[in-house]
Amino acid sequence: MARITHGIGCSHIPVLGYAHDHGKDGDDYFKPAFAGFDWTREWITAPDSRPDVVILVYNDHASAFDMKVIPTFAIGCGESFTPADEGFGPRPVPVVEGHPDLAWHIAQSLVLDEFDTTIINEMEVDHGLTVPLTMMFGDVEKWPVKVIPLAVNVVTYPPPSGNRCWALGEAISRAVSSFPQDLKVQIWGTGGMSHQLQGPRAGLINKEWDNRFLDGLTGEGQDLRHVPHIEYLRETGSEGIEMVMWLIMRGALGKSTRALHRHYHVPVSNTALGHIVLEPVDPTVPPSRTLEGGSPIAQKMIA
């Protein structure tokens, strides 16, 4: 039986992809941002935490979709997904390999569970999906996991509510647990955190709100699913609405979670960077091991 073992939240800031591709990870400006992923890169490659499949929740930035077609939720069921050319040529990263069997199973389960998700067999994937993979795995000739892209519309009005996203995560969890193959599955919620790219409030960052959001992802509380769109817009800028995608990840983890690692840094290209690793709390299962010499939670917040 397949099972969701962990959830990861991660900003997908495009300049991080540029910095990595051009060897700038260690530059004074970028080093604090990348350092917050050192723990995760070691943890995710360990035998007991390495996933077989990642369900990667992201938003497309006019690469696969445009104003002609705007699906609220779209699941990639293809064999592979090529990095998109976003104006400067495709990123020099591996082709993303899908898991069609699990993806089609999830698609069918979601429709029967009354989520009418668009099925995509061919699409290119942009920085929204490839930057998180880079932040977790670094330079690789082949991504070490299969990836099921789950694209969410948070670009064009109306985006889905936080409650709907959380409920979708719950439905994805039911779908995964009914898949007969023994697979370790992670679900990643990407995008955010607070940022606004245009207008009089361009450059807005709200670190207090962002960290309250990170706090709300752990434990049993479900207050985040009821945060209205207008609060995201007011407190976190026009692009902060991307954080509803993290709620799909959180909804898939069940009643309660614990944080294994947490990182927050500002600014990165006038954007807040957030990252968190969560595991579902099952009272019958002992907590995950920690890295040798480490503590159960690694947390770094830089103002």
C-alpha positions as CSV (number, residue, x, y, z in Angstrom):
1,M,0.0,0.0,0.0
2,A,1.2,3.5,-0.8
3,R,1.5,6.0,2.0
4,I,2.2,9.7,2.4
5,T,5.2,9.8,4.8
6,H,6.1,13.5,4.9
7,G,5.1,16.9,3.6
8,I,7.4,19.8,2.5
9,G,6.7,23.4,2.1
10,C,9.0,25.5,0.0
11,S,9.1,28.8,-1.8
12,H,9.8,28.5,-5.5
13,I,11.6,31.8,-6.1
14,P,12.9,31.8,-9.7
15,V,16.1,33.7,-8.8
16,L,17.2,30.7,-6.7
17,G,17.2,28.6,-9.8
18,Y,19.2,31.2,-11.6
19,A,21.7,31.5,-8.7
20,H,22.2,27.7,-8.6
21,D,22.5,27.3,-12.3
22,H,25.2,30.0,-12.4
23,G,27.2,28.8,-9.4
24,K,26.2,31.6,-7.1
25,D,24.9,29.4,-4.2
26,G,27.8,30.5,-2.0
27,D,27.7,34.2,-2.8
28,D,27.1,36.4,0.3
29,Y,23.6,37.3,-0.9
30,F,22.4,33.8,-1.7
31,K,24.3,31.7,0.8
32,P,21.9,32.2,3.8
33,A,19.0,31.2,1.6
34,F,20.6,28.0,0.3
35,A,22.0,27.1,3.8
36,G,18.5,26.5,5.1
37,F,18.2,23.5,2.8
38,D,21.4,21.7,3.9
39,W,19.5,19.7,6.5
40,T,16.8,18.7,4.1
41,R,19.3,17.7,1.4
42,E,21.0,15.2,3.8
43,W,17.7,14.0,5.3
44,I,15.8,13.4,2.1
45,T,18.6,11.2,0.6
46,A,18.7,8.9,3.7
47,P,17.3,5.4,3.1
48,D,14.5,5.8,5.7
49,S,13.2,9.1,4.4
50,R,13.9,9.1,0.7
51,P,10.6,9.1,-1.2
52,D,9.7,7.0,-4.2
53,V,7.3,9.6,-5.6
54,V,6.7,13.3,-4.9
55,I,3.3,14.9,-5.5
56,L,4.5,18.4,-6.2
57,V,1.9,21.2,-5.8
58,Y,2.9,24.3,-7.7
59,N,1.5,27.0,-10.0
60,D,2.2,27.4,-13.6
61,H,3.6,30.8,-14.7
62,A,2.1,31.0,-18.3
63,S,4.3,28.1,-19.5
64,A,1.8,25.3,-19.8
65,F,-1.4,27.4,-19.5
66,D,-2.4,30.8,-20.6
67,M,-5.6,32.9,-20.7
68,K,-7.1,30.4,-23.1
69,V,-7.2,27.6,-20.5
70,I,-7.1,28.2,-16.8
71,P,-7.7,25.0,-14.8
72,T,-8.2,25.4,-11.1
73,F,-6.5,22.0,-10.4
74,A,-4.6,20.0,-13.0
75,I,-2.7,16.8,-12.5
76,G,0.1,15.6,-14.7
77,C,-0.4,12.0,-15.7
78,G,2.3,11.8,-18.4
79,E,5.5,9.7,-18.5
80,S,7.7,12.8,-18.4
81,F,7.7,16.6,-18.3
82,T,10.2,18.8,-20.0
83,P,11.6,22.0,-18.3
84,A,10.0,25.1,-19.9
85,D,11.7,27.9,-21.7
86,E,10.6,31.0,-19.6
87,G,12.4,33.5,-21.9
88,F,16.0,32.6,-21.3
89,G,16.0,29.0,-22.5
90,P,15.1,26.0,-20.4
91,R,16.9,25.5,-17.1
92,P,19.8,23.1,-17.4
93,V,18.1,20.5,-15.2
94,P,16.9,16.9,-15.8
95,V,13.6,16.1,-17.5
96,V,11.0,15.3,-14.8
97,E,9.9,11.7,-14.8
98,G,6.3,11.1,-13.9
99,H,4.5,8.2,-12.3
100,P,1.5,7.6,-14.6
101,D,0.1,4.7,-12.7
102,L,-0.2,6.5,-9.4
103,A,-1.2,9.8,-11.1
104,W,-4.1,8.2,-13.0
105,H,-5.2,6.4,-9.8
106,I,-5.2,9.7,-8.0
107,A,-7.1,11.4,-10.9
108,Q,-9.8,8.8,-10.9
109,S,-10.1,8.8,-7.1
110,L,-10.4,12.6,-7.0
111,V,-13.2,12.6,-9.6
112,L,-15.1,9.9,-7.7
113,D,-14.4,12.0,-4.5
114,E,-16.1,14.9,-6.3
115,F,-12.9,16.9,-7.2
116,D,-13.1,17.4,-11.0
117,T,-9.4,17.8,-11.6
118,T,-8.1,18.5,-15.1
119,I,-5.9,15.7,-16.5
120,I,-2.8,16.7,-18.4
121,N,-0.8,14.2,-20.3
122,E,1.7,16.6,-22.0
123,M,3.0,19.8,-20.5
124,E,6.2,21.7,-19.8
125,V,7.0,22.6,-16.2
126,D,8.5,25.9,-15.2
127,H,10.4,27.2,-12.1
128,G,7.4,26.6,-9.9
129,L,8.3,22.9,-10.1
130,T,12.0,22.8,-10.9
131,V,13.3,25.2,-8.3
132,P,12.0,23.2,-5.3
133,L,13.5,20.0,-6.9
134,T,16.8,21.9,-7.1
135,M,16.6,23.2,-3.6
136,M,16.1,19.6,-2.2
137,F,18.4,17.6,-4.5
138,G,21.0,20.0,-5.9
139,D,23.0,19.0,-9.0
140,V,21.9,15.6,-10.3
141,E,22.0,14.0,-13.7
142,K,18.6,12.5,-13.0
143,W,16.0,13.5,-10.4
144,P,16.1,10.7,-7.8
145,V,12.3,10.6,-7.5
146,K,9.3,10.3,-9.7
147,V,7.2,13.4,-9.7
148,I,3.4,14.0,-10.1
149,P,2.8,17.6,-10.9
150,L,-0.3,19.2,-9.4
151,A,-0.9,22.7,-10.8
152,V,-3.1,25.1,-9.0
153,N,-4.5,28.4,-10.4
154,V,-3.3,31.1,-8.0
155,V,-2.5,33.6,-10.9
156,T,-6.0,34.5,-12.3
157,Y,-9.1,35.3,-10.3
158,P,-10.8,33.3,-8.8
159,P,-8.2,31.1,-7.1
160,P,-9.5,28.2,-4.9
161,S,-10.1,28.8,-1.2
162,G,-7.8,27.6,1.5
163,N,-10.5,25.3,2.7
164,R,-10.9,23.8,-0.7
165,C,-7.2,23.2,-1.0
166,W,-7.0,21.6,2.5
167,A,-9.9,19.3,1.5
168,L,-8.2,18.4,-1.7
169,G,-5.1,17.4,0.3
170,E,-7.4,15.1,2.4
171,A,-8.8,13.6,-0.8
172,I,-5.3,13.0,-2.2
173,S,-4.3,11.2,1.0
174,R,-7.3,8.9,0.6
175,A,-6.3,8.3,-3.0
176,V,-2.7,7.5,-2.2
177,S,-3.6,5.1,0.6
178,S,-5.9,3.1,-1.7
179,F,-3.1,2.5,-4.3
180,P,-1.9,-1.1,-3.9
181,Q,1.8,-0.7,-4.7
182,D,4.1,-0.2,-1.8
183,L,5.4,3.3,-2.3
184,K,6.7,6.1,0.0
185,V,5.1,9.3,-1.2
186,Q,5.8,12.9,-0.2
187,I,3.7,15.8,-1.0
188,W,5.2,19.3,-1.4
189,G,3.4,22.6,-1.3
190,T,5.3,25.3,-3.0
191,G,5.0,29.1,-3.7
192,G,5.0,32.1,-1.5
193,M,5.7,33.3,1.0
194,S,4.8,37.0,1.3
195,H,5.7,39.0,-1.8
196,Q,4.2,41.5,-4.3
197,L,5.8,42.0,-7.6
198,Q,4.0,45.1,-8.9
199,G,2.2,48.3,-8.0
200,P,2.7,50.7,-5.0
201,R,3.3,47.8,-2.6
202,A,5.9,46.0,-4.7
203,G,8.5,44.5,-2.4
204,L,6.1,43.9,0.5
205,I,7.3,41.3,3.0
206,N,5.5,40.5,6.2
207,K,7.7,38.2,8.2
208,E,5.5,38.2,11.3
209,W,2.5,36.9,9.2
210,D,4.7,34.4,7.4
211,N,6.0,32.9,10.6
212,R,2.5,32.6,12.1
213,F,1.5,30.7,8.9
214,L,4.4,28.3,9.5
215,D,3.4,27.9,13.1
216,G,-0.1,27.0,11.9
217,L,1.1,24.1,9.8
218,T,2.2,22.1,12.8
219,G,0.0,20.5,15.5
220,E,-3.8,19.8,15.2
221,G,-5.0,23.3,14.4
222,Q,-7.0,24.0,11.2
223,D,-7.3,27.7,11.4
224,L,-5.3,28.2,8.2
225,R,-7.9,26.6,6.1
226,H,-10.3,29.4,6.9
227,V,-8.1,32.4,6.2
228,P,-9.9,34.4,3.5
229,H,-8.3,35.5,0.3
230,I,-8.5,39.2,1.3
231,E,-6.3,38.5,4.3
232,Y,-3.6,37.0,2.1
233,L,-3.8,40.0,-0.3
234,R,-3.8,42.6,2.5
235,E,-1.1,41.0,4.7
236,T,1.2,39.2,2.2
237,G,0.8,41.0,-1.1
238,S,-0.8,40.0,-4.4
239,E,1.4,36.9,-4.8
240,G,1.1,35.7,-1.2
241,I,-2.1,33.9,-2.2
242,E,0.3,31.1,-3.4
243,M,0.4,29.9,0.2
244,V,-3.0,28.2,-0.3
245,M,-1.0,25.5,-2.1
246,W,0.8,24.7,1.1
247,L,-2.6,23.8,2.5
248,I,-3.0,21.0,0.0
249,M,0.2,19.5,1.5
250,R,-1.0,20.1,5.1
251,G,-4.4,18.6,4.4
252,A,-2.8,15.4,3.1
253,L,-0.9,14.9,6.3
254,G,-3.9,14.1,8.5
255,K,-5.0,15.3,11.9
256,S,-1.7,16.3,13.4
257,T,1.8,17.1,12.3
258,R,5.2,17.8,13.8
259,A,8.0,19.9,12.2
260,L,11.4,18.2,11.6
261,H,13.0,21.3,10.1
262,R,12.1,24.9,9.4
263,H,13.8,27.8,7.6
264,Y,12.8,31.4,6.9
265,H,14.9,34.1,5.3
266,V,14.4,37.5,3.8
267,P,14.8,39.0,1.4
268,V,15.5,36.9,-1.7
269,S,14.8,39.0,-4.7
270,N,12.3,41.2,-2.6
271,T,10.6,37.9,-1.6
272,A,10.3,36.0,1.6
273,L,11.7,32.5,1.5
274,G,10.0,29.8,3.6
275,H,10.7,26.1,4.0
276,I,9.4,23.5,6.4
277,V,9.5,19.7,6.6
278,L,6.5,18.0,8.3
279,E,5.6,14.5,9.2
280,P,2.2,13.2,10.2
281,V,1.8,12.4,13.9
282,D,0.8,8.8,14.5
283,P,0.8,7.9,18.2
284,T,1.6,4.3,17.4
285,V,4.8,5.2,15.5
286,P,7.9,6.7,17.1
287,P,9.2,10.1,15.7
288,S,11.6,10.1,12.8
289,R,15.2,9.8,13.6
290,T,17.3,13.0,13.6
291,L,20.5,13.5,11.7
292,E,23.6,12.5,13.6
293,G,24.6,15.2,16.0
294,G,21.4,17.1,15.2
295,S,18.3,18.0,17.1
296,P,14.7,16.9,16.4
297,I,13.9,20.3,14.8
298,A,16.3,22.6,13.0
299,Q,15.0,26.1,12.8
300,K,16.6,29.2,11.4
301,M,14.9,32.5,11.0
302,I,16.8,35.5,9.6
303,A,15.2,39.0,9.6
